[in-house]
Amino acid sequence: MSGLDEEFQRYFEAVDRAGGKDHCYLCRRSPAEVKAFFGFDEDGVPSRASEFGLEDIVLEHTDIMTYRSLRPVCAVCQLNFDTLFALGEEPIVLDLLRQMRDARDELWPPRPD
């Protein structure tokens, strides 16, 4: 199997793991939405290149989703997690996940009666 065939196989396996959905498991952005977030069209060309005088800039690697993980995760979420971990916030992130799971109702303001 060639490298390209292996990448397609990984992609389809990841989409299967995600229940047939090709979007980020965390934020639910599609690959096109992730590219748009970074300012690129689906073909990898900057969406407002002429407005900013950008020439010869193209998103050459369109691997903006991690299809090798348990679920697809986008580059935006990965950058957010990288930042949190670089700041030493991992214990707080884990505590926050536990809080969101175990004490969800306590995290929201009380509902007016």
N, CA, C and O atoms as CSV, one atom per row, in Angstrom:
chain,resi,resn,atom,element,x,y,z
A,1,MET,N,N,0.857,-1.173,0.000
A,1,MET,CA,C,0.000,0.000,0.000
A,1,MET,C,C,0.906,1.240,0.000
A,1,MET,O,O,1.883,1.298,0.746
A,2,SER,N,N,0.581,2.210,-0.825
A,2,SER,CA,C,1.384,3.434,-0.912
A,2,SER,C,C,1.075,4.362,0.267
A,2,SER,O,O,0.097,4.167,0.989
A,3,GLY,N,N,1.929,5.376,0.445
A,3,GLY,CA,C,1.734,6.342,1.525
A,3,GLY,C,C,0.399,7.043,1.443
A,3,GLY,O,O,-0.266,7.253,2.458
A,4,LEU,N,N,0.002,7.409,0.224
A,4,LEU,CA,C,-1.283,8.097,0.040
A,4,LEU,C,C,-2.438,7.168,0.393
A,4,LEU,O,O,-3.401,7.588,1.033
A,5,ASP,N,N,-2.343,5.900,-0.026
A,5,ASP,CA,C,-3.383,4.927,0.312
A,5,ASP,C,C,-3.496,4.743,1.815
A,5,ASP,O,O,-4.598,4.625,2.351
A,6,GLU,N,N,-2.349,4.718,2.499
A,6,GLU,CA,C,-2.359,4.561,3.953
A,6,GLU,C,C,-3.015,5.759,4.629
A,6,GLU,O,O,-3.761,5.595,5.595
A,7,GLU,N,N,-2.740,6.967,4.125
A,7,GLU,CA,C,-3.360,8.168,4.708
A,7,GLU,C,C,-4.873,8.159,4.499
A,7,GLU,O,O,-5.624,8.520,5.404
A,8,PHE,N,N,-5.327,7.747,3.303
A,8,PHE,CA,C,-6.770,7.651,3.064
A,8,PHE,C,C,-7.387,6.614,3.990
A,8,PHE,O,O,-8.479,6.821,4.520
A,9,GLN,N,N,-6.689,5.495,4.186
A,9,GLN,CA,C,-7.192,4.455,5.079
A,9,GLN,C,C,-7.322,4.987,6.503
A,9,GLN,O,O,-8.328,4.739,7.168
A,10,ARG,N,N,-6.308,5.718,6.974
A,10,ARG,CA,C,-6.366,6.315,8.318
A,10,ARG,C,C,-7.532,7.297,8.423
A,10,ARG,O,O,-8.240,7.331,9.430
A,11,TYR,N,N,-7.720,8.097,7.368
A,11,TYR,CA,C,-8.824,9.072,7.352
A,11,TYR,C,C,-10.163,8.359,7.507
A,11,TYR,O,O,-10.970,8.731,8.359
A,12,PHE,N,N,-10.403,7.331,6.684
A,12,PHE,CA,C,-11.693,6.635,6.727
A,12,PHE,C,C,-11.883,5.894,8.053
A,12,PHE,O,O,-13.000,5.820,8.564
A,13,GLU,N,N,-10.809,5.349,8.608
A,13,GLU,CA,C,-10.907,4.695,9.917
A,13,GLU,C,C,-11.271,5.712,10.993
A,13,GLU,O,O,-12.087,5.424,11.868
A,14,ALA,N,N,-10.672,6.896,10.933
A,14,ALA,CA,C,-10.973,7.948,11.919
A,14,ALA,C,C,-12.416,8.410,11.788
A,14,ALA,O,O,-13.094,8.613,12.795
A,15,VAL,N,N,-12.887,8.578,10.575
A,15,VAL,CA,C,-14.281,8.988,10.367
A,15,VAL,C,C,-15.211,7.898,10.892
A,15,VAL,O,O,-16.254,8.204,11.471
A,16,ASP,N,N,-14.848,6.632,10.697
A,16,ASP,CA,C,-15.644,5.535,11.264
A,16,ASP,C,C,-15.680,5.625,12.792
A,16,ASP,O,O,-16.738,5.460,13.399
A,17,ARG,N,N,-14.509,5.890,13.420
A,17,ARG,CA,C,-14.451,6.001,14.886
A,17,ARG,C,C,-15.307,7.162,15.378
A,17,ARG,O,O,-15.814,7.134,16.499
A,18,ALA,N,N,-15.466,8.187,14.531
A,18,ALA,CA,C,-16.243,9.371,14.912
A,18,ALA,C,C,-17.709,9.244,14.500
A,18,ALA,O,O,-18.444,10.232,14.495
A,19,GLY,N,N,-18.127,8.045,14.161
A,19,GLY,CA,C,-19.533,7.839,13.808
A,19,GLY,C,C,-19.906,8.404,12.460
A,19,GLY,O,O,-21.051,8.801,12.244
A,20,GLY,N,N,-18.939,8.446,11.538
A,20,GLY,CA,C,-19.221,8.918,10.183
A,20,GLY,C,C,-19.174,10.430,10.041
A,20,GLY,O,O,-19.519,10.965,8.987
A,21,LYS,N,N,-18.756,11.115,11.078
A,21,LYS,CA,C,-18.720,12.579,11.045
A,21,LYS,C,C,-17.282,13.057,10.834
A,21,LYS,O,O,-16.382,12.670,11.579
A,22,ASP,N,N,-17.069,13.888,9.830
A,22,ASP,CA,C,-15.739,14.443,9.569
A,22,ASP,C,C,-15.676,15.845,10.155
A,22,ASP,O,O,-15.760,16.842,9.438
A,23,HIS,N,N,-15.525,15.900,11.483
A,23,HIS,CA,C,-15.368,17.178,12.171
A,23,HIS,C,C,-14.627,16.940,13.466
A,23,HIS,O,O,-14.471,15.801,13.907
A,24,CYS,N,N,-14.177,18.007,14.065
A,24,CYS,CA,C,-13.418,17.922,15.315
A,24,CYS,C,C,-14.302,17.350,16.417
A,24,CYS,O,O,-15.446,17.767,16.598
A,25,TYR,N,N,-13.761,16.411,17.131
A,25,TYR,CA,C,-14.493,15.780,18.228
A,25,TYR,C,C,-14.786,16.767,19.353
A,25,TYR,O,O,-15.794,16.630,20.045
A,26,LEU,N,N,-13.921,17.757,19.542
A,26,LEU,CA,C,-14.080,18.706,20.645
A,26,LEU,C,C,-14.953,19.898,20.289
A,26,LEU,O,O,-15.941,20.168,20.972
A,27,CYS,N,N,-14.600,20.615,19.226
A,27,CYS,CA,C,-15.329,21.855,18.905
A,27,CYS,C,C,-16.355,21.682,17.789
A,27,CYS,O,O,-17.166,22.575,17.540
A,28,ARG,N,N,-16.317,20.535,17.123
A,28,ARG,CA,C,-17.271,20.182,16.056
A,28,ARG,C,C,-17.047,20.950,14.751
A,28,ARG,O,O,-17.900,20.903,13.864
A,29,ARG,N,N,-15.914,21.659,14.613
A,29,ARG,CA,C,-15.617,22.339,13.346
A,29,ARG,C,C,-15.307,21.315,12.268
A,29,ARG,O,O,-14.672,20.293,12.531
A,30,SER,N,N,-15.762,21.597,11.050
A,30,SER,CA,C,-15.408,20.766,9.900
A,30,SER,C,C,-14.014,21.177,9.418
A,30,SER,O,O,-13.527,22.244,9.792
A,31,PRO,N,N,-13.362,20.345,8.591
A,31,PRO,CA,C,-12.066,20.753,8.048
A,31,PRO,C,C,-12.132,22.108,7.336
A,31,PRO,O,O,-11.212,22.915,7.467
A,32,ALA,N,N,-13.192,22.363,6.593
A,32,ALA,CA,C,-13.334,23.651,5.897
A,32,ALA,C,C,-13.434,24.805,6.893
A,32,ALA,O,O,-12.879,25.877,6.652
A,33,GLU,N,N,-14.133,24.597,8.004
A,33,GLU,CA,C,-14.259,25.646,9.021
A,33,GLU,C,C,-12.925,25.910,9.715
A,33,GLU,O,O,-12.632,27.049,10.079
A,34,VAL,N,N,-12.113,24.863,9.900
A,34,VAL,CA,C,-10.798,25.048,10.507
A,34,VAL,C,C,-9.906,25.864,9.566
A,34,VAL,O,O,-9.205,26.778,10.000
A,35,LYS,N,N,-9.940,25.526,8.284
A,35,LYS,CA,C,-9.157,26.298,7.313
A,35,LYS,C,C,-9.613,27.751,7.297
A,35,LYS,O,O,-8.791,28.666,7.252
A,36,ALA,N,N,-10.926,27.960,7.335
A,36,ALA,CA,C,-11.458,29.329,7.341
A,36,ALA,C,C,-11.023,30.070,8.603
A,36,ALA,O,O,-10.729,31.264,8.545
A,37,PHE,N,N,-10.977,29.381,9.738
A,37,PHE,CA,C,-10.521,29.986,10.989
A,37,PHE,C,C,-9.107,30.539,10.833
A,37,PHE,O,O,-8.793,31.618,11.337
A,38,PHE,N,N,-8.265,29.797,10.136
A,38,PHE,CA,C,-6.888,30.229,9.915
A,38,PHE,C,C,-6.749,31.160,8.710
A,38,PHE,O,O,-5.646,31.612,8.404
A,39,GLY,N,N,-7.864,31.453,8.017
A,39,GLY,CA,C,-7.849,32.411,6.917
A,39,GLY,C,C,-7.599,31.820,5.550
A,39,GLY,O,O,-7.142,32.518,4.645
A,40,PHE,N,N,-7.896,30.527,5.386
A,40,PHE,CA,C,-7.673,29.871,4.100
A,40,PHE,C,C,-8.970,29.317,3.547
A,40,PHE,O,O,-9.856,28.903,4.295
A,41,ASP,N,N,-9.072,29.314,2.211
A,41,ASP,CA,C,-10.175,28.643,1.542
A,41,ASP,C,C,-9.909,27.138,1.581
A,41,ASP,O,O,-8.836,26.704,2.001
A,42,GLU,N,N,-10.883,26.350,1.146
A,42,GLU,CA,C,-10.719,24.896,1.173
A,42,GLU,C,C,-9.552,24.415,0.321
A,42,GLU,O,O,-8.983,23.358,0.595
A,43,ASP,N,N,-9.186,25.182,-0.715
A,43,ASP,CA,C,-8.077,24.772,-1.588
A,43,ASP,C,C,-6.711,25.175,-1.032
A,43,ASP,O,O,-5.689,24.914,-1.666
A,44,GLY,N,N,-6.678,25.807,0.146
A,44,GLY,CA,C,-5.417,26.168,0.774
A,44,GLY,C,C,-4.899,27.543,0.412
A,44,GLY,O,O,-3.799,27.915,0.822
A,45,VAL,N,N,-5.669,28.309,-0.348
A,45,VAL,CA,C,-5.280,29.666,-0.735
A,45,VAL,C,C,-5.870,30.646,0.280
A,45,VAL,O,O,-7.024,30.490,0.679
A,46,PRO,N,N,-5.102,31.652,0.705
A,46,PRO,CA,C,-5.657,32.624,1.659
A,46,PRO,C,C,-6.952,33.232,1.129
A,46,PRO,O,O,-7.035,33.610,-0.040
A,47,SER,N,N,-7.950,33.322,1.986
A,47,SER,CA,C,-9.265,33.789,1.545
A,47,SER,C,C,-9.295,35.282,1.234
A,47,SER,O,O,-10.133,35.725,0.449
A,48,ARG,N,N,-8.398,36.067,1.832
A,48,ARG,CA,C,-8.389,37.511,1.578
A,48,ARG,C,C,-6.983,37.958,1.175
A,48,ARG,O,O,-6.490,38.989,1.632
A,49,ALA,N,N,-6.354,37.168,0.319
A,49,ALA,CA,C,-4.960,37.422,-0.064
A,49,ALA,C,C,-4.776,38.794,-0.701
A,49,ALA,O,O,-3.853,39.526,-0.345
A,50,SER,N,N,-5.641,39.141,-1.630
A,50,SER,CA,C,-5.465,40.417,-2.337
A,50,SER,C,C,-5.672,41.601,-1.396
A,50,SER,O,O,-5.009,42.629,-1.532
A,51,GLU,N,N,-6.584,41.457,-0.452
A,51,GLU,CA,C,-6.868,42.534,0.495
A,51,GLU,C,C,-5.644,42.857,1.366
A,51,GLU,O,O,-5.418,44.012,1.725
A,52,PHE,N,N,-4.871,41.836,1.694
A,52,PHE,CA,C,-3.694,42.025,2.541
A,52,PHE,C,C,-2.389,42.008,1.759
A,52,PHE,O,O,-1.312,42.055,2.355
A,53,GLY,N,N,-2.469,41.943,0.444
A,53,GLY,CA,C,-1.275,41.959,-0.388
A,53,GLY,C,C,-0.443,40.699,-0.263
A,53,GLY,O,O,0.778,40.740,-0.416
A,54,LEU,N,N,-1.092,39.586,0.013
A,54,LEU,CA,C,-0.376,38.319,0.156
A,54,LEU,C,C,-0.225,37.662,-1.212
A,54,LEU,O,O,-1.194,37.498,-1.952
A,55,GLU,N,N,0.971,37.304,-1.518
A,55,GLU,CA,C,1.238,36.579,-2.757
A,55,GLU,C,C,2.017,35.331,-2.407
A,55,GLU,O,O,2.750,35.315,-1.418
A,56,ASP,N,N,1.877,34.317,-3.176
A,56,ASP,CA,C,2.661,33.092,-3.032
A,56,ASP,C,C,2.509,32.434,-1.664
A,56,ASP,O,O,3.405,31.705,-1.238
A,57,ILE,N,N,1.417,32.667,-0.976
A,57,ILE,CA,C,1.183,31.988,0.294
A,57,ILE,C,C,0.058,30.991,0.077
A,57,ILE,O,O,-1.050,31.338,-0.332
A,58,VAL,N,N,0.386,29.745,0.366
A,58,VAL,CA,C,-0.586,28.669,0.214
A,58,VAL,C,C,-0.417,27.719,1.386
A,58,VAL,O,O,0.701,27.461,1.832
A,59,LEU,N,N,-1.512,27.209,1.873
A,59,LEU,CA,C,-1.481,26.198,2.924
A,59,LEU,C,C,-1.111,24.881,2.255
A,59,LEU,O,O,-1.974,24.157,1.760
A,60,GLU,N,N,0.185,24.581,2.249
A,60,GLU,CA,C,0.660,23.420,1.496
A,60,GLU,C,C,0.265,22.105,2.130
A,60,GLU,O,O,-0.110,21.166,1.428
A,61,HIS,N,N,0.343,22.023,3.441
A,61,HIS,CA,C,-0.066,20.804,4.135
A,61,HIS,C,C,-1.459,21.041,4.676
A,61,HIS,O,O,-1.662,21.898,5.537
A,62,THR,N,N,-2.406,20.291,4.177
A,62,THR,CA,C,-3.786,20.504,4.595
A,62,THR,C,C,-4.184,19.556,5.712
A,62,THR,O,O,-5.365,19.259,5.894
A,63,ASP,N,N,-3.194,19.080,6.461
A,63,ASP,CA,C,-3.485,18.187,7.577
A,63,ASP,C,C,-3.856,19.020,8.804
A,63,ASP,O,O,-3.065,19.152,9.738
A,64,ILE,N,N,-5.040,19.566,8.790
A,64,ILE,CA,C,-5.503,20.433,9.860
A,64,ILE,C,C,-6.388,19.672,10.844
A,64,ILE,O,O,-6.950,20.256,11.771
A,65,MET,N,N,-6.505,18.352,10.628
A,65,MET,CA,C,-7.233,17.482,11.543
A,65,MET,C,C,-6.341,16.293,11.882
A,65,MET,O,O,-5.665,15.754,11.006
A,66,THR,N,N,-6.338,15.879,13.159
A,66,THR,CA,C,-5.532,14.733,13.568
A,66,THR,C,C,-6.372,13.472,13.432
A,66,THR,O,O,-7.101,13.088,14.346
A,67,TYR,N,N,-6.254,12.846,12.285
A,67,TYR,CA,C,-7.038,11.637,12.038
A,67,TYR,C,C,-6.395,10.390,12.629
A,67,TYR,O,O,-6.957,9.300,12.524
A,68,ARG,N,N,-5.224,10.532,13.250
A,68,ARG,CA,C,-4.551,9.375,13.834
A,68,ARG,C,C,-4.910,9.197,15.306
A,68,ARG,O,O,-4.546,8.185,15.905
A,69,SER,N,N,-5.601,10.137,15.888
A,69,SER,CA,C,-5.963,10.046,17.301
A,69,SER,C,C,-7.238,9.217,17.466
A,69,SER,O,O,-7.821,8.758,16.484
A,70,LEU,N,N,-7.664,9.032,18.717
A,70,LEU,CA,C,-8.871,8.256,18.982
A,70,LEU,C,C,-10.081,8.827,18.259
A,70,LEU,O,O,-10.941,8.088,17.778
A,71,ARG,N,N,-10.136,10.146,18.188
A,71,ARG,CA,C,-11.175,10.861,17.459
A,71,ARG,C,C,-10.489,11.992,16.704
A,71,ARG,O,O,-9.427,12.448,17.129
A,72,PRO,N,N,-11.059,12.457,15.604
A,72,PRO,CA,C,-10.460,13.598,14.906
A,72,PRO,C,C,-10.461,14.838,15.801
A,72,PRO,O,O,-11.476,15.170,16.413
A,73,VAL,N,N,-9.323,15.515,15.871
A,73,VAL,CA,C,-9.184,16.758,16.630
A,73,VAL,C,C,-8.557,17.785,15.690
A,73,VAL,O,O,-7.598,17.475,14.984
A,74,CYS,N,N,-9.092,18.995,15.679
A,74,CYS,CA,C,-8.613,20.018,14.749
A,74,CYS,C,C,-7.384,20.748,15.284
A,74,CYS,O,O,-7.061,20.676,16.470
A,75,ALA,N,N,-6.721,21.438,14.394
A,75,ALA,CA,C,-5.515,22.194,14.744
A,75,ALA,C,C,-5.817,23.304,15.741
A,75,ALA,O,O,-4.959,23.637,16.559
A,76,VAL,N,N,-7.006,23.884,15.698
A,76,VAL,CA,C,-7.373,24.950,16.634
A,76,VAL,C,C,-7.417,24.392,18.055
A,76,VAL,O,O,-6.834,24.974,18.970
A,77,CYS,N,N,-8.099,23.278,18.239
A,77,CYS,CA,C,-8.185,22.672,19.573
A,77,CYS,C,C,-6.822,22.181,20.033
A,77,CYS,O,O,-6.481,22.307,21.209
A,78,GLN,N,N,-6.039,21.623,19.118
A,78,GLN,CA,C,-4.709,21.159,19.495
A,78,GLN,C,C,-3.845,22.327,19.970
A,78,GLN,O,O,-3.116,22.203,20.954
A,79,LEU,N,N,-3.927,23.462,19.270
A,79,LEU,CA,C,-3.172,24.647,19.705
A,79,LEU,C,C,-3.634,25.131,21.081
A,79,LEU,O,O,-2.817,25.528,21.913
A,80,ASN,N,N,-4.943,25.095,21.313
A,80,ASN,CA,C,-5.465,25.499,22.619
A,80,ASN,C,C,-4.927,24.584,23.719
A,80,ASN,O,O,-4.495,25.059,24.770
A,81,PHE,N,N,-4.953,23.278,23.477
A,81,PHE,CA,C,-4.435,22.346,24.476
A,81,PHE,C,C,-2.935,22.518,24.656
A,81,PHE,O,O,-2.440,22.485,25.783
A,82,ASP,N,N,-2.195,22.703,23.547
A,82,ASP,CA,C,-0.749,22.927,23.650
A,82,ASP,C,C,-0.447,24.126,24.546
A,82,ASP,O,O,0.465,24.087,25.372
A,83,THR,N,N,-1.227,25.189,24.370
A,83,THR,CA,C,-1.028,26.397,25.175
A,83,THR,C,C,-1.309,26.125,26.652
A,83,THR,O,O,-0.538,26.528,27.522
A,84,LEU,N,N,-2.419,25.440,26.927
A,84,LEU,CA,C,-2.750,25.124,28.318
A,84,LEU,C,C,-1.666,24.272,28.966
A,84,LEU,O,O,-1.279,24.517,30.109
A,85,PHE,N,N,-1.181,23.277,28.242
A,85,PHE,CA,C,-0.152,22.407,28.807
A,85,PHE,C,C,1.170,23.151,28.958
A,85,PHE,O,O,1.886,22.940,29.937
A,86,ALA,N,N,1.505,24.017,28.005
A,86,ALA,CA,C,2.748,24.796,28.096
A,86,ALA,C,C,2.718,25.739,29.298
A,86,ALA,O,O,3.758,26.041,29.882
A,87,LEU,N,N,1.532,26.199,29.659
A,87,LEU,CA,C,1.384,27.084,30.815
A,87,LEU,C,C,1.285,26.319,32.136
A,87,LEU,O,O,1.129,26.919,33.199
A,88,GLY,N,N,1.377,24.982,32.059
A,88,GLY,CA,C,1.291,24.173,33.271
A,88,GLY,C,C,-0.113,23.995,33.790
A,88,GLY,O,O,-0.304,23.711,34.972
A,89,GLU,N,N,-1.103,24.156,32.926
A,89,GLU,CA,C,-2.505,24.108,33.339
A,89,GLU,C,C,-3.114,22.709,33.270
A,89,GLU,O,O,-4.314,22.559,33.503
A,90,GLU,N,N,-2.328,21.687,32.958
A,90,GLU,CA,C,-2.888,20.346,32.803
A,90,GLU,C,C,-3.693,19.881,34.017
A,90,GLU,O,O,-4.791,19.357,33.833
A,91,PRO,N,N,-3.196,20.049,35.261
A,91,PRO,CA,C,-4.009,19.623,36.416
A,91,PRO,C,C,-5.349,20.359,36.478
A,91,PRO,O,O,-6.363,19.769,36.849
A,92,ILE,N,N,-5.356,21.628,36.119
A,92,ILE,CA,C,-6.606,22.396,36.148
A,92,ILE,C,C,-7.550,21.902,35.055
A,92,ILE,O,O,-8.757,21.804,35.275
A,93,VAL,N,N,-7.004,21.590,33.874
A,93,VAL,CA,C,-7.836,21.058,32.788
A,93,VAL,C,C,-8.481,19.744,33.227
A,93,VAL,O,O,-9.672,19.534,33.000
A,94,LEU,N,N,-7.712,18.871,33.847
A,94,LEU,CA,C,-8.260,17.592,34.312
A,94,LEU,C,C,-9.309,17.804,35.399
A,94,LEU,O,O,-10.342,17.135,35.405
A,95,ASP,N,N,-9.046,18.738,36.322
A,95,ASP,CA,C,-10.042,19.059,37.349
A,95,ASP,C,C,-11.302,19.653,36.730
A,95,ASP,O,O,-12.416,19.342,37.151
A,96,LEU,N,N,-11.118,20.503,35.734
A,96,LEU,CA,C,-12.270,21.098,35.053
A,96,LEU,C,C,-13.111,20.018,34.364
A,96,LEU,O,O,-14.339,20.057,34.431
A,97,LEU,N,N,-12.466,19.068,33.710
A,97,LEU,CA,C,-13.208,17.968,33.076
A,97,LEU,C,C,-14.000,17.176,34.114
A,97,LEU,O,O,-15.156,16.823,33.884
A,98,ARG,N,N,-13.372,16.900,35.255
A,98,ARG,CA,C,-14.085,16.189,36.335
A,98,ARG,C,C,-15.272,17.019,36.832
A,98,ARG,O,O,-16.362,16.495,37.058
A,99,GLN,N,N,-15.036,18.316,36.996
A,99,GLN,CA,C,-16.099,19.205,37.463
A,99,GLN,C,C,-17.253,19.232,36.454
A,99,GLN,O,O,-18.423,19.186,36.834
A,100,MET,N,N,-16.914,19.307,35.192
A,100,MET,CA,C,-17.951,19.331,34.147
A,100,MET,C,C,-18.736,18.021,34.122
A,100,MET,O,O,-19.932,18.011,33.832
A,101,ARG,N,N,-18.053,16.916,34.427
A,101,ARG,CA,C,-18.718,15.615,34.442
A,101,ARG,C,C,-19.542,15.419,35.711
A,101,ARG,O,O,-20.686,14.970,35.647
A,102,ASP,N,N,-18.962,15.758,36.866
A,102,ASP,CA,C,-19.565,15.382,38.146
A,102,ASP,C,C,-20.415,16.465,38.804
A,102,ASP,O,O,-21.297,16.152,39.604
A,103,ALA,N,N,-20.166,17.724,38.481
A,103,ALA,CA,C,-20.877,18.814,39.163
A,103,ALA,C,C,-21.390,19.831,38.152
A,103,ALA,O,O,-21.335,21.041,38.377
A,104,ARG,N,N,-21.879,19.324,37.059
A,104,ARG,CA,C,-22.294,20.191,35.943
A,104,ARG,C,C,-23.282,21.277,36.372
A,104,ARG,O,O,-23.118,22.442,36.007
A,105,ASP,N,N,-24.289,20.910,37.131
A,105,ASP,CA,C,-25.336,21.876,37.517
A,105,ASP,C,C,-24.804,22.986,38.404
A,105,ASP,O,O,-25.360,24.084,38.415
A,106,GLU,N,N,-23.744,22.725,39.145
A,106,GLU,CA,C,-23.179,23.736,40.039
A,106,GLU,C,C,-22.361,24.790,39.287
A,106,GLU,O,O,-22.027,25.828,39.857
A,107,LEU,N,N,-22.037,24.539,38.025
A,107,LEU,CA,C,-21.201,25.454,37.261
A,107,LEU,C,C,-22.004,26.587,36.617
A,107,LEU,O,O,-21.432,27.593,36.198
A,108,TRP,N,N,-23.301,26.426,36.539
A,108,TRP,CA,C,-24.149,27.420,35.881
A,108,TRP,C,C,-24.817,28.310,36.916
A,108,TRP,O,O,-25.078,27.861,38.033
A,109,PRO,N,N,-25.100,29.565,36.571
A,109,PRO,CA,C,-25.810,30.430,37.519
A,109,PRO,C,C,-27.186,29.844,37.837
A,109,PRO,O,O,-27.778,29.143,37.016
A,110,PRO,N,N,-27.681,30.136,39.027
A,110,PRO,CA,C,-29.013,29.608,39.363
A,110,PRO,C,C,-30.059,30.185,38.419
A,110,PRO,O,O,-29.967,31.329,37.974
A,111,ARG,N,N,-31.030,29.377,38.135
A,111,ARG,CA,C,-32.134,29.826,37.268
A,111,ARG,C,C,-33.076,30.709,38.054
A,111,ARG,O,O,-33.404,30.401,39.200
A,112,PRO,N,N,-33.513,31.795,37.461
A,112,PRO,CA,C,-34.478,32.648,38.181
A,112,PRO,C,C,-35.808,31.895,38.320
A,112,PRO,O,O,-36.256,31.196,37.411
A,113,ASP,N,N,-36.401,32.065,39.472
A,113,ASP,CA,C,-37.694,31.383,39.723
A,113,ASP,C,C,-38.847,32.130,39.150
A,113,ASP,O,O,-39.990,31.691,39.275
